[in-house]
Amino acid sequence: MRAIRGATQLAADDAAEMSEATVELLEQMLTRNGLRSDDLISVIFTATPDLVCGFPAAAARDIGFGDVPLLCASEIAVAGAPEHIIRVMMYAETELSRDQVQHVYLRGAEVLRQDLAQ
């Protein structure tokens, strides 16, 4: 089992953009790590406090994650931290070693973990 990190940044608190960006991020996390939704154990989403338009998990259910345990939470509000960020911690069954896991940061979220972004 491995944990795979990911994040994306929205331009605004917009439900359509949240859905699009979440789907893009999840699909990239699966593709880059050679996974399918059947390999997932669970997925935790956090959103910065300025994102109140919807739940990232709703977009995940729309692309076939309906039987995967999903959880949304609010990211802590840290002064000066980037806004409009959705973070993901995906737990999956995989044969990948820790150093083979590809963490995915999109749409400006690369600044969060430049050491992990690929």
Biopython code that builds the backbone (N, CA, C, O; Angstrom):
import numpy as np
from Bio.PDB.StructureBuilder import StructureBuilder

atoms = [
    (1, "MET", "N", (0.848, -1.172, 0.000)),
    (1, "MET", "CA", (0.000, 0.000, 0.000)),
    (1, "MET", "C", (0.895, 1.237, 0.000)),
    (1, "MET", "O", (1.934, 1.271, 0.659)),
    (2, "ARG", "N", (0.474, 2.239, -0.744)),
    (2, "ARG", "CA", (1.196, 3.509, -0.813)),
    (2, "ARG", "C", (0.222, 4.665, -0.707)),
    (2, "ARG", "O", (-0.949, 4.552, -1.071)),
    (3, "ALA", "N", (0.727, 5.775, -0.201)),
    (3, "ALA", "CA", (-0.011, 7.038, -0.195)),
    (3, "ALA", "C", (0.552, 7.892, -1.318)),
    (3, "ALA", "O", (1.767, 8.016, -1.475)),
    (4, "ILE", "N", (-0.341, 8.476, -2.090)),
    (4, "ILE", "CA", (0.051, 9.303, -3.228)),
    (4, "ILE", "C", (-0.525, 10.692, -3.012)),
    (4, "ILE", "O", (-1.724, 10.848, -2.780)),
    (5, "ARG", "N", (0.321, 11.681, -3.089)),
    (5, "ARG", "CA", (-0.111, 13.056, -2.860)),
    (5, "ARG", "C", (-0.399, 13.760, -4.166)),
    (5, "ARG", "O", (0.167, 13.444, -5.213)),
    (6, "GLY", "N", (-1.300, 14.726, -4.072)),
    (6, "GLY", "CA", (-1.603, 15.543, -5.229)),
    (6, "GLY", "C", (-2.251, 16.843, -4.787)),
    (6, "GLY", "O", (-2.776, 16.941, -3.678)),
    (7, "ALA", "N", (-2.211, 17.830, -5.651)),
    (7, "ALA", "CA", (-2.865, 19.112, -5.376)),
    (7, "ALA", "C", (-3.087, 19.843, -6.686)),
    (7, "ALA", "O", (-2.390, 19.629, -7.678)),
    (8, "THR", "N", (-4.076, 20.706, -6.650)),
    (8, "THR", "CA", (-4.372, 21.559, -7.789)),
    (8, "THR", "C", (-4.865, 22.894, -7.276)),
    (8, "THR", "O", (-5.348, 22.991, -6.148)),
    (9, "GLN", "N", (-4.748, 23.913, -8.088)),
    (9, "GLN", "CA", (-5.175, 25.254, -7.690)),
    (9, "GLN", "C", (-6.240, 25.747, -8.658)),
    (9, "GLN", "O", (-6.102, 25.623, -9.874)),
    (10, "LEU", "N", (-7.298, 26.304, -8.099)),
    (10, "LEU", "CA", (-8.375, 26.882, -8.900)),
    (10, "LEU", "C", (-8.146, 28.377, -9.066)),
    (10, "LEU", "O", (-7.479, 29.005, -8.245)),
    (11, "ALA", "N", (-8.691, 28.933, -10.115)),
    (11, "ALA", "CA", (-8.621, 30.381, -10.321)),
    (11, "ALA", "C", (-9.622, 31.106, -9.438)),
    (11, "ALA", "O", (-9.403, 32.256, -9.057)),
    (12, "ALA", "N", (-10.735, 30.427, -9.108)),
    (12, "ALA", "CA", (-11.797, 31.047, -8.309)),
    (12, "ALA", "C", (-12.601, 29.964, -7.615)),
    (12, "ALA", "O", (-12.462, 28.780, -7.920)),
    (13, "ASP", "N", (-13.434, 30.374, -6.690)),
    (13, "ASP", "CA", (-14.329, 29.463, -5.989)),
    (13, "ASP", "C", (-15.532, 29.183, -6.893)),
    (13, "ASP", "O", (-16.589, 29.797, -6.748)),
    (14, "ASP", "N", (-15.356, 28.264, -7.811)),
    (14, "ASP", "CA", (-16.351, 27.987, -8.850)),
    (14, "ASP", "C", (-16.592, 26.480, -8.912)),
    (14, "ASP", "O", (-15.644, 25.707, -9.053)),
    (15, "ALA", "N", (-17.846, 26.058, -8.809)),
    (15, "ALA", "CA", (-18.182, 24.635, -8.756)),
    (15, "ALA", "C", (-17.758, 23.885, -10.013)),
    (15, "ALA", "O", (-17.239, 22.772, -9.920)),
    (16, "ALA", "N", (-17.970, 24.471, -11.178)),
    (16, "ALA", "CA", (-17.589, 23.800, -12.423)),
    (16, "ALA", "C", (-16.075, 23.621, -12.504)),
    (16, "ALA", "O", (-15.589, 22.560, -12.895)),
    (17, "GLU", "N", (-15.333, 24.666, -12.134)),
    (17, "GLU", "CA", (-13.873, 24.553, -12.163)),
    (17, "GLU", "C", (-13.382, 23.548, -11.132)),
    (17, "GLU", "O", (-12.432, 22.807, -11.385)),
    (18, "MET", "N", (-14.031, 23.520, -9.962)),
    (18, "MET", "CA", (-13.634, 22.549, -8.937)),
    (18, "MET", "C", (-13.789, 21.132, -9.465)),
    (18, "MET", "O", (-12.899, 20.298, -9.298)),
    (19, "SER", "N", (-14.905, 20.867, -10.093)),
    (19, "SER", "CA", (-15.142, 19.535, -10.639)),
    (19, "SER", "C", (-14.113, 19.188, -11.709)),
    (19, "SER", "O", (-13.524, 18.107, -11.682)),
    (20, "GLU", "N", (-13.899, 20.096, -12.641)),
    (20, "GLU", "CA", (-12.941, 19.869, -13.730)),
    (20, "GLU", "C", (-11.527, 19.641, -13.199)),
    (20, "GLU", "O", (-10.847, 18.704, -13.617)),
    (21, "ALA", "N", (-11.092, 20.489, -12.287)),
    (21, "ALA", "CA", (-9.732, 20.393, -11.756)),
    (21, "ALA", "C", (-9.540, 19.132, -10.920)),
    (21, "ALA", "O", (-8.476, 18.515, -10.959)),
    (22, "THR", "N", (-10.569, 18.749, -10.163)),
    (22, "THR", "CA", (-10.481, 17.539, -9.348)),
    (22, "THR", "C", (-10.385, 16.306, -10.229)),
    (22, "THR", "O", (-9.558, 15.427, -9.983)),
    (23, "VAL", "N", (-11.221, 16.236, -11.248)),
    (23, "VAL", "CA", (-11.177, 15.103, -12.182)),
    (23, "VAL", "C", (-9.822, 15.033, -12.866)),
    (23, "VAL", "O", (-9.226, 13.959, -12.953)),
    (24, "GLU", "N", (-9.329, 16.165, -13.350)),
    (24, "GLU", "CA", (-8.012, 16.202, -13.998)),
    (24, "GLU", "C", (-6.934, 15.670, -13.059)),
    (24, "GLU", "O", (-6.101, 14.858, -13.462)),
    (25, "LEU", "N", (-6.948, 16.125, -11.813)),
    (25, "LEU", "CA", (-5.941, 15.700, -10.845)),
    (25, "LEU", "C", (-6.028, 14.205, -10.562)),
    (25, "LEU", "O", (-5.014, 13.509, -10.598)),
    (26, "LEU", "N", (-7.216, 13.711, -10.283)),
    (26, "LEU", "CA", (-7.372, 12.290, -9.976)),
    (26, "LEU", "C", (-6.970, 11.412, -11.155)),
    (26, "LEU", "O", (-6.301, 10.395, -10.972)),
    (27, "GLU", "N", (-7.369, 11.795, -12.349)),
    (27, "GLU", "CA", (-7.002, 11.010, -13.529)),
    (27, "GLU", "C", (-5.492, 10.987, -13.732)),
    (27, "GLU", "O", (-4.932, 9.953, -14.098)),
    (28, "GLN", "N", (-4.828, 12.116, -13.498)),
    (28, "GLN", "CA", (-3.369, 12.160, -13.617)),
    (28, "GLN", "C", (-2.696, 11.307, -12.535)),
    (28, "GLN", "O", (-1.700, 10.634, -12.802)),
    (29, "MET", "N", (-3.235, 11.337, -11.331)),
    (29, "MET", "CA", (-2.669, 10.528, -10.248)),
    (29, "MET", "C", (-2.772, 9.040, -10.579)),
    (29, "MET", "O", (-1.830, 8.282, -10.345)),
    (30, "LEU", "N", (-3.908, 8.627, -11.119)),
    (30, "LEU", "CA", (-4.091, 7.226, -11.504)),
    (30, "LEU", "C", (-3.169, 6.865, -12.665)),
    (30, "LEU", "O", (-2.449, 5.868, -12.598)),
    (31, "THR", "N", (-3.186, 7.662, -13.722)),
    (31, "THR", "CA", (-2.412, 7.367, -14.925)),
    (31, "THR", "C", (-0.914, 7.302, -14.643)),
    (31, "THR", "O", (-0.246, 6.344, -15.034)),
    (32, "ARG", "N", (-0.393, 8.311, -13.972)),
    (32, "ARG", "CA", (1.056, 8.369, -13.733)),
    (32, "ARG", "C", (1.550, 7.242, -12.830)),
    (32, "ARG", "O", (2.735, 6.910, -12.831)),
    (33, "ASN", "N", (0.637, 6.659, -12.061)),
    (33, "ASN", "CA", (1.026, 5.585, -11.154)),
    (33, "ASN", "C", (0.501, 4.223, -11.596)),
    (33, "ASN", "O", (0.611, 3.246, -10.856)),
    (34, "GLY", "N", (-0.070, 4.152, -12.801)),
    (34, "GLY", "CA", (-0.534, 2.888, -13.346)),
    (34, "GLY", "C", (-1.641, 2.250, -12.528)),
    (34, "GLY", "O", (-1.674, 1.030, -12.366)),
    (35, "LEU", "N", (-2.547, 3.067, -12.012)),
    (35, "LEU", "CA", (-3.618, 2.577, -11.138)),
    (35, "LEU", "C", (-4.978, 2.657, -11.801)),
    (35, "LEU", "O", (-5.177, 3.386, -12.773)),
    (36, "ARG", "N", (-5.913, 1.887, -11.250)),
    (36, "ARG", "CA", (-7.333, 1.969, -11.600)),
    (36, "ARG", "C", (-8.088, 2.239, -10.306)),
    (36, "ARG", "O", (-7.531, 2.082, -9.219)),
    (37, "SER", "N", (-9.324, 2.636, -10.410)),
    (37, "SER", "CA", (-10.098, 2.929, -9.197)),
    (37, "SER", "C", (-10.215, 1.693, -8.306)),
    (37, "SER", "O", (-10.341, 1.829, -7.089)),
    (38, "ASP", "N", (-10.175, 0.485, -8.889)),
    (38, "ASP", "CA", (-10.231, -0.744, -8.093)),
    (38, "ASP", "C", (-9.023, -0.896, -7.165)),
    (38, "ASP", "O", (-9.095, -1.625, -6.176)),
    (39, "ASP", "N", (-7.923, -0.221, -7.471)),
    (39, "ASP", "CA", (-6.717, -0.302, -6.648)),
    (39, "ASP", "C", (-6.775, 0.611, -5.428)),
    (39, "ASP", "O", (-5.933, 0.510, -4.535)),
    (40, "LEU", "N", (-7.767, 1.506, -5.386)),
    (40, "LEU", "CA", (-7.817, 2.507, -4.330)),
    (40, "LEU", "C", (-8.404, 1.943, -3.038)),
    (40, "LEU", "O", (-9.362, 1.170, -3.049)),
    (41, "ILE", "N", (-7.805, 2.351, -1.939)),
    (41, "ILE", "CA", (-8.290, 1.999, -0.611)),
    (41, "ILE", "C", (-9.181, 3.115, -0.098)),
    (41, "ILE", "O", (-10.290, 2.861, 0.372)),
    (42, "SER", "N", (-8.702, 4.352, -0.186)),
    (42, "SER", "CA", (-9.488, 5.522, 0.209)),
    (42, "SER", "C", (-8.806, 6.776, -0.316)),
    (42, "SER", "O", (-7.644, 6.756, -0.722)),
    (43, "VAL", "N", (-9.568, 7.874, -0.296)),
    (43, "VAL", "CA", (-9.035, 9.160, -0.763)),
    (43, "VAL", "C", (-9.504, 10.250, 0.198)),
    (43, "VAL", "O", (-10.689, 10.345, 0.517)),
    (44, "ILE", "N", (-8.567, 11.062, 0.650)),
    (44, "ILE", "CA", (-8.874, 12.204, 1.505)),
    (44, "ILE", "C", (-8.614, 13.473, 0.697)),
    (44, "ILE", "O", (-7.558, 13.632, 0.084)),
    (45, "PHE", "N", (-9.591, 14.367, 0.709)),
    (45, "PHE", "CA", (-9.474, 15.664, 0.048)),
    (45, "PHE", "C", (-9.468, 16.744, 1.124)),
    (45, "PHE", "O", (-10.211, 16.661, 2.102)),
    (46, "THR", "N", (-8.627, 17.755, 0.937)),
    (46, "THR", "CA", (-8.765, 18.972, 1.733)),
    (46, "THR", "C", (-8.881, 20.137, 0.762)),
    (46, "THR", "O", (-8.378, 20.088, -0.360)),
    (47, "ALA", "N", (-9.549, 21.178, 1.217)),
    (47, "ALA", "CA", (-9.686, 22.401, 0.430)),
    (47, "ALA", "C", (-9.385, 23.575, 1.337)),
    (47, "ALA", "O", (-9.738, 23.568, 2.517)),
    (48, "THR", "N", (-8.738, 24.577, 0.788)),
    (48, "THR", "CA", (-8.472, 25.772, 1.574)),
    (48, "THR", "C", (-9.807, 26.413, 1.965)),
    (48, "THR", "O", (-10.806, 26.245, 1.265)),
    (49, "PRO", "N", (-9.824, 27.146, 3.082)),
    (49, "PRO", "CA", (-11.089, 27.689, 3.594)),
    (49, "PRO", "C", (-11.837, 28.609, 2.642)),
    (49, "PRO", "O", (-13.027, 28.857, 2.841)),
    (50, "ASP", "N", (-11.168, 29.122, 1.608)),
    (50, "ASP", "CA", (-11.836, 30.005, 0.649)),
    (50, "ASP", "C", (-12.621, 29.236, -0.414)),
    (50, "ASP", "O", (-13.293, 29.852, -1.242)),
    (51, "LEU", "N", (-12.547, 27.914, -0.407)),
    (51, "LEU", "CA", (-13.309, 27.094, -1.358)),
    (51, "LEU", "C", (-14.549, 26.525, -0.662)),
    (51, "LEU", "O", (-14.455, 25.613, 0.160)),
    (52, "VAL", "N", (-15.695, 27.077, -1.006)),
    (52, "VAL", "CA", (-16.954, 26.662, -0.368)),
    (52, "VAL", "C", (-18.032, 26.299, -1.402)),
    (52, "VAL", "O", (-19.189, 26.091, -1.039)),
    (53, "CYS", "N", (-17.661, 26.225, -2.668)),
    (53, "CYS", "CA", (-18.630, 26.014, -3.747)),
    (53, "CYS", "C", (-19.089, 24.571, -3.879)),
    (53, "CYS", "O", (-20.102, 24.305, -4.526)),
    (54, "GLY", "N", (-18.364, 23.635, -3.277)),
    (54, "GLY", "CA", (-18.747, 22.236, -3.410)),
    (54, "GLY", "C", (-17.738, 21.313, -2.765)),
    (54, "GLY", "O", (-16.778, 21.745, -2.126)),
    (55, "PHE", "N", (-17.988, 20.021, -2.955)),
    (55, "PHE", "CA", (-17.123, 18.986, -2.402)),
    (55, "PHE", "C", (-16.296, 18.341, -3.514)),
    (55, "PHE", "O", (-16.868, 17.872, -4.498)),
    (56, "PRO", "N", (-14.979, 18.303, -3.388)),
    (56, "PRO", "CA", (-14.176, 17.610, -4.399)),
    (56, "PRO", "C", (-14.580, 16.140, -4.552)),
    (56, "PRO", "O", (-14.482, 15.586, -5.647)),
    (57, "ALA", "N", (-15.023, 15.516, -3.484)),
    (57, "ALA", "CA", (-15.423, 14.107, -3.551)),
    (57, "ALA", "C", (-16.587, 13.883, -4.510)),
    (57, "ALA", "O", (-16.705, 12.805, -5.092)),
    (58, "ALA", "N", (-17.440, 14.874, -4.683)),
    (58, "ALA", "CA", (-18.563, 14.731, -5.618)),
    (58, "ALA", "C", (-18.053, 14.500, -7.036)),
    (58, "ALA", "O", (-18.621, 13.693, -7.771)),
    (59, "ALA", "N", (-17.001, 15.189, -7.425)),
    (59, "ALA", "CA", (-16.414, 14.995, -8.757)),
    (59, "ALA", "C", (-15.800, 13.607, -8.872)),
    (59, "ALA", "O", (-15.873, 12.980, -9.928)),
    (60, "ALA", "N", (-15.198, 13.127, -7.794)),
    (60, "ALA", "CA", (-14.607, 11.783, -7.804)),
    (60, "ALA", "C", (-15.682, 10.717, -8.014)),
    (60, "ALA", "O", (-15.478, 9.759, -8.759)),
    (61, "ARG", "N", (-16.808, 10.888, -7.363)),
    (61, "ARG", "CA", (-17.904, 9.923, -7.547)),
    (61, "ARG", "C", (-18.392, 9.923, -8.985)),
    (61, "ARG", "O", (-18.784, 8.878, -9.505)),
    (62, "ASP", "N", (-18.374, 11.073, -9.630)),
    (62, "ASP", "CA", (-18.839, 11.182, -11.014)),
    (62, "ASP", "C", (-17.945, 10.427, -12.004)),
    (62, "ASP", "O", (-18.388, 10.119, -13.110)),
    (63, "ILE", "N", (-16.702, 10.123, -11.629)),
    (63, "ILE", "CA", (-15.802, 9.403, -12.547)),
    (63, "ILE", "C", (-15.539, 7.973, -12.076)),
    (63, "ILE", "O", (-14.534, 7.371, -12.453)),
    (64, "GLY", "N", (-16.427, 7.436, -11.264)),
    (64, "GLY", "CA", (-16.330, 6.024, -10.920)),
    (64, "GLY", "C", (-15.731, 5.690, -9.579)),
    (64, "GLY", "O", (-15.388, 4.534, -9.331)),
    (65, "PHE", "N", (-15.593, 6.675, -8.698)),
    (65, "PHE", "CA", (-15.058, 6.410, -7.371)),
    (65, "PHE", "C", (-16.178, 6.148, -6.363)),
    (65, "PHE", "O", (-15.959, 6.271, -5.158)),
    (66, "GLY", "N", (-17.368, 5.790, -6.834)),
    (66, "GLY", "CA", (-18.531, 5.650, -5.965)),
    (66, "GLY", "C", (-18.374, 4.646, -4.845)),
    (66, "GLY", "O", (-18.970, 4.819, -3.782)),
    (67, "ASP", "N", (-17.585, 3.593, -5.051)),
    (67, "ASP", "CA", (-17.414, 2.590, -4.006)),
    (67, "ASP", "C", (-16.101, 2.762, -3.231)),
    (67, "ASP", "O", (-15.747, 1.918, -2.408)),
    (68, "VAL", "N", (-15.381, 3.864, -3.500)),
    (68, "VAL", "CA", (-14.138, 4.168, -2.780)),
    (68, "VAL", "C", (-14.488, 5.087, -1.612)),
    (68, "VAL", "O", (-15.159, 6.099, -1.813)),
    (69, "PRO", "N", (-14.046, 4.758, -0.390)),
    (69, "PRO", "CA", (-14.289, 5.680, 0.723)),
    (69, "PRO", "C", (-13.601, 7.023, 0.470)),
    (69, "PRO", "O", (-12.393, 7.084, 0.240)),
    (70, "LEU", "N", (-14.388, 8.090, 0.518)),
    (70, "LEU", "CA", (-13.908, 9.449, 0.242)),
    (70, "LEU", "C", (-14.209, 10.332, 1.448)),
    (70, "LEU", "O", (-15.234, 10.163, 2.109)),
    (71, "LEU", "N", (-13.319, 11.266, 1.728)),
    (71, "LEU", "CA", (-13.509, 12.191, 2.841)),
    (71, "LEU", "C", (-13.036, 13.570, 2.432)),
    (71, "LEU", "O", (-11.958, 13.719, 1.857)),
    (72, "CYS", "N", (-13.843, 14.583, 2.728)),
    (72, "CYS", "CA", (-13.449, 15.978, 2.502)),
    (72, "CYS", "C", (-13.257, 16.662, 3.845)),
    (72, "CYS", "O", (-13.989, 16.403, 4.800)),
    (73, "ALA", "N", (-12.260, 17.541, 3.904)),
    (73, "ALA", "CA", (-11.985, 18.305, 5.113)),
    (73, "ALA", "C", (-11.457, 19.677, 4.703)),
    (73, "ALA", "O", (-11.074, 19.898, 3.554)),
    (74, "SER", "N", (-11.448, 20.570, 5.649)),
    (74, "SER", "CA", (-10.929, 21.908, 5.402)),
    (74, "SER", "C", (-9.452, 21.961, 5.781)),
    (74, "SER", "O", (-9.053, 21.480, 6.841)),
    (75, "GLU", "N", (-8.666, 22.541, 4.916)),
    (75, "GLU", "CA", (-7.238, 22.754, 5.179)),
    (75, "GLU", "C", (-7.116, 23.847, 6.242)),
    (75, "GLU", "O", (-7.974, 24.726, 6.321)),
    (76, "ILE", "N", (-6.079, 23.805, 7.045)),
    (76, "ILE", "CA", (-5.904, 24.850, 8.038)),
    (76, "ILE", "C", (-5.585, 26.174, 7.352)),
    (76, "ILE", "O", (-4.921, 26.210, 6.316)),
    (77, "ALA", "N", (-6.065, 27.245, 7.941)),
    (77, "ALA", "CA", (-5.864, 28.588, 7.383)),
    (77, "ALA", "C", (-4.536, 29.146, 7.893)),
    (77, "ALA", "O", (-4.421, 29.541, 9.054)),
    (78, "VAL", "N", (-3.548, 29.172, 7.020)),
    (78, "VAL", "CA", (-2.225, 29.682, 7.374)),
    (78, "VAL", "C", (-2.013, 30.992, 6.620)),
    (78, "VAL", "O", (-2.169, 31.050, 5.400)),
    (79, "ALA", "N", (-1.661, 32.024, 7.347)),
    (79, "ALA", "CA", (-1.439, 33.332, 6.720)),
    (79, "ALA", "C", (-0.387, 33.225, 5.627)),
    (79, "ALA", "O", (0.690, 32.666, 5.836)),
    (80, "GLY", "N", (-0.712, 33.764, 4.465)),
    (80, "GLY", "CA", (0.227, 33.802, 3.354)),
    (80, "GLY", "C", (0.257, 32.541, 2.504)),
    (80, "GLY", "O", (0.956, 32.506, 1.491)),
    (81, "ALA", "N", (-0.484, 31.504, 2.889)),
    (81, "ALA", "CA", (-0.506, 30.271, 2.098)),
    (81, "ALA", "C", (-1.289, 30.495, 0.806)),
    (81, "ALA", "O", (-2.182, 31.342, 0.766)),
    (82, "PRO", "N", (-0.966, 29.748, -0.245)),
    (82, "PRO", "CA", (-1.710, 29.889, -1.500)),
    (82, "PRO", "C", (-3.207, 29.629, -1.298)),
    (82, "PRO", "O", (-3.603, 28.808, -0.470)),
    (83, "GLU", "N", (-4.016, 30.336, -2.063)),
    (83, "GLU", "CA", (-5.470, 30.201, -1.969)),
    (83, "GLU", "C", (-5.995, 29.260, -3.049)),
    (83, "GLU", "O", (-5.292, 28.919, -4.000)),
    (84, "HIS", "N", (-7.243, 28.853, -2.876)),
    (84, "HIS", "CA", (-7.966, 28.038, -3.858)),
    (84, "HIS", "C", (-7.256, 26.718, -4.170)),
    (84, "HIS", "O", (-7.147, 26.327, -5.332)),
    (85, "ILE", "N", (-6.783, 26.048, -3.146)),
    (85, "ILE", "CA", (-6.037, 24.800, -3.312)),
    (85, "ILE", "C", (-6.878, 23.608, -2.857)),
    (85, "ILE", "O", (-7.491, 23.632, -1.790)),
    (86, "ILE", "N", (-6.895, 22.573, -3.683)),
    (86, "ILE", "CA", (-7.456, 21.272, -3.311)),
    (86, "ILE", "C", (-6.278, 20.313, -3.198)),
    (86, "ILE", "O", (-5.481, 20.182, -4.127)),
    (87, "ARG", "N", (-6.175, 19.649, -2.059)),
    (87, "ARG", "CA", (-5.122, 18.657, -1.847)),
    (87, "ARG", "C", (-5.764, 17.270, -1.789)),
    (87, "ARG", "O", (-6.918, 17.118, -1.387)),
    (88, "VAL", "N", (-4.998, 16.272, -2.197)),
    (88, "VAL", "CA", (-5.483, 14.891, -2.197)),
    (88, "VAL", "C", (-4.425, 13.995, -1.571)),
    (88, "VAL", "O", (-3.231, 14.135, -1.835)),
    (89, "MET", "N", (-4.890, 13.068, -0.731)),
    (89, "MET", "CA", (-4.050, 11.976, -0.242)),
    (89, "MET", "C", (-4.777, 10.703, -0.636)),
    (89, "MET", "O", (-5.804, 10.354, -0.055)),
    (90, "MET", "N", (-4.230, 10.011, -1.636)),
    (90, "MET", "CA", (-4.830, 8.803, -2.194)),
    (90, "MET", "C", (-4.073, 7.598, -1.659)),
    (90, "MET", "O", (-2.851, 7.517, -1.790)),
    (91, "TYR", "N", (-4.793, 6.667, -1.060)),
    (91, "TYR", "CA", (-4.201, 5.428, -0.578)),
    (91, "TYR", "C", (-4.545, 4.326, -1.565)),
    (91, "TYR", "O", (-5.713, 4.125, -1.899)),
    (92, "ALA", "N", (-3.519, 3.607, -2.036)),
    (92, "ALA", "CA", (-3.738, 2.608, -3.085)),
    (92, "ALA", "C", (-2.895, 1.360, -2.841)),
    (92, "ALA", "O", (-1.815, 1.406, -2.252)),
    (93, "GLU", "N", (-3.436, 0.253, -3.320)),
    (93, "GLU", "CA", (-2.674, -0.989, -3.361)),
    (93, "GLU", "C", (-1.853, -0.955, -4.641)),
    (93, "GLU", "O", (-2.398, -0.824, -5.737)),
    (94, "THR", "N", (-0.545, -1.072, -4.496)),
    (94, "THR", "CA", (0.350, -1.010, -5.642)),
    (94, "THR", "C", (1.654, -1.713, -5.309)),
    (94, "THR", "O", (2.036, -1.838, -4.146)),
    (95, "GLU", "N", (2.320, -2.163, -6.348)),
    (95, "GLU", "CA", (3.637, -2.779, -6.196)),
    (95, "GLU", "C", (4.751, -1.736, -6.291)),
    (95, "GLU", "O", (5.922, -2.076, -6.126)),
    (96, "LEU", "N", (4.409, -0.479, -6.553)),
    (96, "LEU", "CA", (5.414, 0.569, -6.663)),
    (96, "LEU", "C", (6.146, 0.762, -5.344)),
    (96, "LEU", "O", (5.539, 0.737, -4.273)),
    (97, "SER", "N", (7.441, 0.953, -5.434)),
    (97, "SER", "CA", (8.195, 1.308, -4.231)),
    (97, "SER", "C", (7.941, 2.791, -3.944)),
    (97, "SER", "O", (7.457, 3.526, -4.805)),
    (98, "ARG", "N", (8.266, 3.209, -2.749)),
    (98, "ARG", "CA", (8.019, 4.601, -2.368)),
    (98, "ARG", "C", (8.675, 5.583, -3.328)),
    (98, "ARG", "O", (8.085, 6.612, -3.661)),
    (99, "ASP", "N", (9.886, 5.278, -3.775)),
    (99, "ASP", "CA", (10.569, 6.216, -4.671)),
    (99, "ASP", "C", (10.051, 6.157, -6.109)),
    (99, "ASP", "O", (10.416, 7.008, -6.920)),
    (100, "GLN", "N", (9.218, 5.185, -6.443)),
    (100, "GLN", "CA", (8.611, 5.108, -7.773)),
    (100, "GLN", "C", (7.270, 5.838, -7.852)),
    (100, "GLN", "O", (6.787, 6.132, -8.945)),
    (101, "VAL", "N", (6.677, 6.127, -6.711)),
    (101, "VAL", "CA", (5.379, 6.801, -6.693)),
    (101, "VAL", "C", (5.531, 8.199, -7.280)),
    (101, "VAL", "O", (6.466, 8.927, -6.949)),
    (102, "GLN", "N", (4.597, 8.562, -8.155)),
    (102, "GLN", "CA", (4.614, 9.896, -8.757)),
    (102, "GLN", "C", (3.502, 10.737, -8.130)),
    (102, "GLN", "O", (2.316, 10.468, -8.324)),
    (103, "HIS", "N", (3.902, 11.743, -7.386)),
    (103, "HIS", "CA", (2.973, 12.691, -6.791)),
    (103, "HIS", "C", (2.667, 13.755, -7.847)),
    (103, "HIS", "O", (3.536, 14.106, -8.644)),
    (104, "VAL", "N", (1.437, 14.266, -7.855)),
    (104, "VAL", "CA", (0.989, 15.116, -8.954)),
    (104, "VAL", "C", (0.527, 16.475, -8.431)),
    (104, "VAL", "O", (-0.356, 16.553, -7.577)),
    (105, "TYR", "N", (1.126, 17.531, -8.946)),
    (105, "TYR", "CA", (0.771, 18.902, -8.588)),
    (105, "TYR", "C", (0.498, 19.668, -9.877)),
    (105, "TYR", "O", (1.352, 19.741, -10.760)),
    (106, "LEU", "N", (-0.704, 20.238, -9.976)),
    (106, "LEU", "CA", (-1.150, 20.876, -11.208)),
    (106, "LEU", "C", (-1.622, 22.305, -10.985)),
    (106, "LEU", "O", (-1.887, 22.722, -9.857)),
    (107, "ARG", "N", (-1.722, 23.050, -12.088)),
    (107, "ARG", "CA", (-2.366, 24.368, -12.123)),
    (107, "ARG", "C", (-1.798, 25.364, -11.108)),
    (107, "ARG", "O", (-2.547, 26.144, -10.520)),
    (108, "GLY", "N", (-0.521, 25.341, -10.907)),
    (108, "GLY", "CA", (0.103, 26.277, -9.980)),
    (108, "GLY", "C", (0.367, 25.709, -8.602)),
    (108, "GLY", "O", (1.068, 26.331, -7.804)),
    (109, "ALA", "N", (-0.179, 24.542, -8.305)),
    (109, "ALA", "CA", (0.033, 23.937, -6.989)),
    (109, "ALA", "C", (1.440, 23.357, -6.834)),
    (109, "ALA", "O", (1.812, 22.912, -5.748)),
    (110, "GLU", "N", (2.204, 23.360, -7.893)),
    (110, "GLU", "CA", (3.578, 22.865, -7.826)),
    (110, "GLU", "C", (4.394, 23.596, -6.768)),
    (110, "GLU", "O", (5.345, 23.034, -6.225)),
    (111, "VAL", "N", (4.039, 24.828, -6.472)),
    (111, "VAL", "CA", (4.784, 25.612, -5.481)),
    (111, "VAL", "C", (4.678, 25.018, -4.080)),
    (111, "VAL", "O", (5.502, 25.318, -3.217)),
    (112, "LEU", "N", (3.679, 24.187, -3.851)),
    (112, "LEU", "CA", (3.488, 23.604, -2.522)),
    (112, "LEU", "C", (4.595, 22.611, -2.173)),
    (112, "LEU", "O", (5.079, 22.591, -1.041)),
    (113, "ARG", "N", (4.994, 21.796, -3.136)),
    (113, "ARG", "CA", (6.014, 20.782, -2.896)),
    (113, "ARG", "C", (6.886, 20.634, -4.138)),
    (113, "ARG", "O", (6.764, 19.666, -4.888)),
    (114, "GLN", "N", (7.756, 21.596, -4.339)),
    (114, "GLN", "CA", (8.619, 21.548, -5.512)),
    (114, "GLN", "C", (9.533, 20.335, -5.488)),
    (114, "GLN", "O", (10.022, 19.901, -6.530)),
    (115, "ASP", "N", (9.765, 19.785, -4.297)),
    (115, "ASP", "CA", (10.594, 18.596, -4.189)),
    (115, "ASP", "C", (9.865, 17.346, -4.669)),
    (115, "ASP", "O", (10.515, 16.362, -5.023)),
    (116, "LEU", "N", (8.520, 17.357, -4.692)),
    (116, "LEU", "CA", (7.743, 16.197, -5.111)),
    (116, "LEU", "C", (7.116, 16.364, -6.491)),
    (116, "LEU", "O", (6.883, 15.373, -7.185)),
    (117, "ALA", "N", (6.844, 17.586, -6.895)),
    (117, "ALA", "CA", (6.127, 17.828, -8.152)),
    (117, "ALA", "C", (6.902, 17.267, -9.329)),
    (117, "ALA", "O", (8.118, 17.433, -9.426)),
    (118, "GLN", "N", (6.171, 16.589, -10.237)),
    (118, "GLN", "CA", (6.817, 15.967, -11.400)),
    (118, "GLN", "C", (6.159, 16.442, -12.667)),
    (118, "GLN", "O", (6.556, 16.035, -13.759)),
]
sb = StructureBuilder()
sb.init_structure("model")
sb.init_model(0)
sb.init_chain("A")
sb.init_seg("    ")
for serial, (resi, resn, name, xyz) in enumerate(atoms, 1):
    if name == "N":
        sb.init_residue(resn, " ", resi, " ")
    sb.init_atom(name, np.array(xyz, "f"), 0.0, 1.0, " ", f" {name:<3s}", serial, name[0])
structure = sb.get_structure()
